[in-house]
Amino acid sequence: QYTLQGDTAAELYAAAPKLVQALQKDPTFADVTSDQQEGGLESRLVIDRATAFRYGITPDKIDNTLYDAFGQRQVSTIYNPLNQYHVVMEIAPRYLENPETLKQLYVSTSGGKARGSATTNAVAGTVAAAPAGAVPSTTAAADASTNAAAVASDSARNAAANAIAASKGSASSSAPVSSAVETMVPLSAFTRVETGNAPVQVSHQGLFVATTISFNLAPGKSLSDATAAIDKAMAELRLPATIHGEYAGAAKNYVASASRQPLLILAAILAVYAILGILYESFVHPVTILSTLPSAGIGALLALLVTGTEFTIVALIAVFLLIGIVKKNAIMMIDFALDAERTRGAAPRDAIFEACLLRFRPIMMTTLAALLGAAPLIFGGGEGSELRRPLGIAIAGGLIVSQILTLYTTPVVYLCLDRLRHRANARRRGGGRSPGAG
């Protein structure tokens, strides 16, 4: 899997299809899919700003109206001795069934504040300040003139009216409640509804909008081929700097392990060198023994290449095993040669030559034993055989190539390093005598 991330959904949803198409054309991949699904429907409210300005309506008034209807605004809190309850305002469910119901919404030109000077102390006012030129309702005016004096002296009713008007339970200040008419403009007078497609879901990863591209490998292709192809496609597409990607799933594990492989191999070699240096009390002879490792690594890679096997984590384990197995050939020869030099005073050339002759049979026996031990891994079947086979192939290839080469390369490396060691010692002794002679 490969995950694309972006700062905005628009940029990401424009870039992801391009990468999917590029990977679908690449023969390295099969079944390339994306979790980006734009099968959802959305309605966009487009505002005619010029018309809205003529009505005196600003975008924040439109936003407040829509939030009152669909945003579940908390308008009050009810308290009792044991609990508290939030009062949430929402539109009636029947207005959520169709975008056409947006035409039935009205926006106040005054932002929800009544204009005019008519007031009343009634809970539900009956006096309305009609616009200029309009004919006021006779019934409403008559009711207002009849009841105005009566309700003005009703302190309890006046307190309730002011509490509702102020949306809080404070004491009444005998201030009248305004019941003047608000100027309401239908939403459809200055907006239009446009429909389109929208993502079914919006995924996030690491605080960024993300989409995941999944793929399978074509026959004969490896994860290393896939990662190289993805990196190449990303470079060729030249996506915006805000779009970046990272591997996920098995591809992420492979990239992480591949980046650590050189360090792990180097650490293993340094550990072996330190142990051999302590045992032989020398800085030179451990290098002779470690000189057998390149041939083992080449043999393992060649065996995997010839058999068409991927270099997986299991194959890497085989390389670590070879570090400990193949150096036993050089150890048997070097140990015998050093003993001949120290006990019998043999020349380095004669000592290593005799070691090759006398240690040939033990070297062959141990190598054949290791090869026979790897044979069940290579030819065995059953559950999990695909996981074990790269281990056996890499071990067998490394053993065969190192067996052939180390019998020739180890004596040469031994003699070359021995000569360098003697030259260095001679220079050191010569440098130590010159101050005394002076």
SULTAJO-V460242 format. One line per field, one symbol per residue. phi: phi as a letter, one per 30 degrees, with the letter a starting at -180 (. if undefined). burial: I if it has 24 or more other ideal C-beta (glycine too) atoms within 12 Angstrom, else O. Layout:
BEGIN
phi->???
burial->???
END
This chain:
BEGIN
phi->.bccbbdbddddddddddddddddddddcbhdbbddbcddcbcccccddddddddicceddddddddddbchddcabccbecabbdcccbddeddcdbdddddcdbcddcijcdcjcdbacddcdccbddddjdcdddddddddddcdddddcddddddddddddchacdddciddcdbddcdccddddbbbcccacbddbccbbiicdbbcccacddeiccdddddddddddddddhdeddcbbadbiddddddddddceedddddddddddddddddchaccdedddddddedddddddddddddicddcddddddddddedddddddddddddddddddcciddeddddddddddcdddddddddddddddedddcdcididddddedddddddddddddddddcdddddddddddddddddddddddddddddd
burial->IIIIIIOOIOOIIOIIOIIIOIIOOIOIIOOIOIIIOOOOOOOOIOIOOOOIOOIOIOOOIIOOIIOIIIOOOOOOOOOOOOOOOOOOOOOOOOOOOOIOOIOOIIIIIOOOOIOOOIIIIIOOIIIIIOOOOOOOOOOIOOOIOOOIOOIOOOOOIIOOIIOOIOOOOOOOOOOIIIIOIOIOIOIOOIIOOOOOOOIOOOIOOOOOIIIIIIIOIOOOOIIIIIIOIIIOIIOOOOIOOOIIIIIIOOIOOIIOIIOOIOOOIOOIIOOIIOOIOOOIOOOIIIIIIIIIIIIIIIIIIOIIOOOOIIIIIIIIIIIIIIIIIIIIIIIIIIIIIIOIIOOOOOOIOOIIIOIIOOIOOOIOOIIOOIIOOIOOIIOOOOOOOOOIIIIIIIIIIIIIIIIIIIIOIIIIIIIOIIOOOOOOOOOOOOOOOOOOOO
END
